[in-house]
Amino acid sequence: MITSYGAMQNAILARNIATSQMVQNSSQMLSAVSFGNSQPLRPSFAQADCFELQNKANETKISVLNKWIEALEKKLAGDIKRSTPKYGGVDYQA
């Protein structure tokens, strides 16, 4: 049960890191855009492609981690239910 809890905490940490990377990439992308008179309002294609690919990778990572966290939560709930004693027919659940 403790191993499942540790794995869930690691998955939550990885999800938070991926989210912060997405925010940091967006911030860097916006700071790289030049708003001068003769400059376009979008960055170069190579930079935009890298930004899009990294965002897609992080989105995929976040969705997989969310499913893993949900599965671990269900496993922990099952472990708690199974390990909770029943006293006199009353079911005490954590």
Rosetta blueprint (number, residue, H / E / L):
1 M L
2 I H
3 T H
4 S H
5 Y H
6 G H
7 A H
8 M H
9 Q H
10 N H
11 A H
12 I H
13 L H
14 A H
15 R H
16 N H
17 I H
18 A H
19 T H
20 S H
21 Q H
22 M H
23 V H
24 Q H
25 N H
26 S H
27 S H
28 Q H
29 M H
30 L H
31 S H
32 A H
33 V L
34 S L
35 F L
36 G L
37 N L
38 S L
39 Q L
40 P L
41 L L
42 R L
43 P L
44 S L
45 F H
46 A H
47 Q H
48 A H
49 D H
50 C H
51 F H
52 E H
53 L H
54 Q H
55 N H
56 K H
57 A H
58 N H
59 E H
60 T H
61 K H
62 I H
63 S H
64 V H
65 L H
66 N H
67 K H
68 W H
69 I H
70 E H
71 A H
72 L H
73 E H
74 K H
75 K H
76 L H
77 A H
78 G H
79 D H
80 I H
81 K H
82 R H
83 S H
84 T L
85 P L
86 K E
87 Y E
88 G L
89 G L
90 V E
91 D E
92 Y L
93 Q L
94 A L
